[in-house]
Amino acid sequence: MEIRKDFLPVLRPVADDQELISIGESLNSGWWGKGPRVAEFEKEFAQMVGAKYAVAVTSATHGQDLVFKAMGISNADVINPTISFMTTAVVPLWNNCSSNIVDVERESLTIDPIDVKKNLKKNTKAIIAVNHAGVPADIDSIREFYDGFILEDCAHSCYTPGAGTKGDVAVWSFQAVKTLPTGDGGMITTNNKELYEKLVPMTWLGISSTYSRVAIQNSQKKTPGYAWDYEVNVLGYKCYMIDLTAAIGLVQMKKLGSNLEWRRYIQSRYNAELTPKVKRPVWSETVQYYCARVAPEHRNVLISYLAEKKIHTSVHFKPLHLYEITKQNRSYNIADVEWLKLISLPCHAGMNEDDISYVIYWVNKYFEGVA
Ligand SMILES: Cc1ncc(COP(=O)(O)O)c(C=O)c1O
């Protein structure tokens, strides 16, 4: 097979005229900040995931941080899994908590309930359970011995049916390579009214949104203009989503079903056609990443070999306890072994049949003649 000229990215977002039109409408409306499109996106997203409330934010990272601040989780112990993105270990640190990083299950690579139980502390105030690569974390097993606060990290599970319903709150990501991308952005969903009402003003320095004050004034027809005055009685931050972002999100949400179907198709072709030397990931409805595993002695060699063939791959993830800032004083029987095998193959809406065949061909070619 001839080597392609352009790189095949491991992940990438795809847009067409629909996003351009939607952004154009927001630009022309004169309302670019947080307004009606954000409200519409929040409503539709909450409906999709079956939550009572949704709060759109600038990223999942700031969404998680805001939840910690609204819940008053500080100066405590917070458990989170080592196979994850830096967010889940660093948000506890931002809130003066210790980041108590635990091991993962061998097959699913999600937080290991047995290791959670072993590492629970008297002052454990929260657990962050990550649905790794779209595979749901086993929150039911954690609930058997822990009734405290659970934040379900749904950055990879938009949308796996049932995701976001097991924890006390769920946080989703719309970062550029996620299944519902907006460039950057996130959503907090919950059924907890009190938490929701706390979160909303906290996204903007404790101030109720200008758009909501215009709407109040219009509906009550008290005085001309809008209600410019506001009270601030809660310490807030600045992490609300704006309408230009929601304009992309609303279109991407309509495409989500077909996008996910295509990702599952890529997953099924990889599963069917890759050599048995490649271990398949646990089946995922969202396939945020196709996290294959190969023998550790081949992993880095295969990454370089595929790069020479113009195929980008990645590793999701190097364990968090291996970074200087989040290192821990313990060992990790599963993560330390399994992460050395991880290689994410390209899987996204921008791939066509030939791209999938191209990846399969070169991965299988690499393993030809390998004992
Ligand atoms: C597991 C996990 N949690 C949180 C995040 C943070 O998402 P965001 O980039 O929207 O802040 C990511 C980003 O990739 C992630 O992989």
The ligand as an SDF file (V2000), in Angstrom:
LIG
                    3D

 16 16  0  0  0  0  0  0  0  0999 V2000
  -11.3330   12.4240   31.6740 C   0  0  0  0  0  0  0  0  0  0  0  0
  -11.3100   13.8880   31.3850 C   0  0  0  0  0  0  0  0  0  0  0  0
  -11.8320   14.7320   32.2890 N   0  0  0  0  0  0  0  0  0  0  0  0
  -11.8420   16.0630   32.0850 C   0  0  0  0  0  0  0  0  0  0  0  0
  -11.3210   16.5950   30.9350 C   0  0  0  0  0  0  0  0  0  0  0  0
  -11.2850   18.0890   30.7870 C   0  0  0  0  0  0  0  0  0  0  0  0
  -12.1240   18.5350   29.7870 O   0  0  0  0  0  0  0  0  0  0  0  0
  -12.0020   20.0430   29.2770 P   0  0  0  0  0  0  0  0  0  0  0  0
  -10.9200   20.0590   28.2470 O   0  0  0  0  0  0  0  0  0  0  0  0
  -13.3520   20.3430   28.6960 O   0  0  0  0  0  0  0  0  0  0  0  0
  -11.6830   20.8940   30.4320 O   0  0  0  0  0  0  0  0  0  0  0  0
  -10.7820   15.7680   29.9590 C   0  0  0  0  0  0  0  0  0  0  0  0
  -10.2220   16.3270   28.7200 C   0  0  0  0  0  0  0  0  0  0  0  0
   -9.7790   15.6390   27.8320 O   0  0  0  0  0  0  0  0  0  0  0  0
  -10.7660   14.3720   30.1900 C   0  0  0  0  0  0  0  0  0  0  0  0
  -10.2090   13.5300   29.3060 O   0  0  0  0  0  0  0  0  0  0  0  0
  1  2  1  0
  2  3  1  0
  2 15  2  0
  3  4  2  0
  4  5  1  0
  5  6  1  0
  5 12  2  0
  6  7  1  0
  7  8  1  0
  8  9  2  0
  8 10  1  0
  8 11  1  0
 12 13  1  0
 12 15  1  0
 13 14  2  0
 15 16  1  0
M  END
$$$$
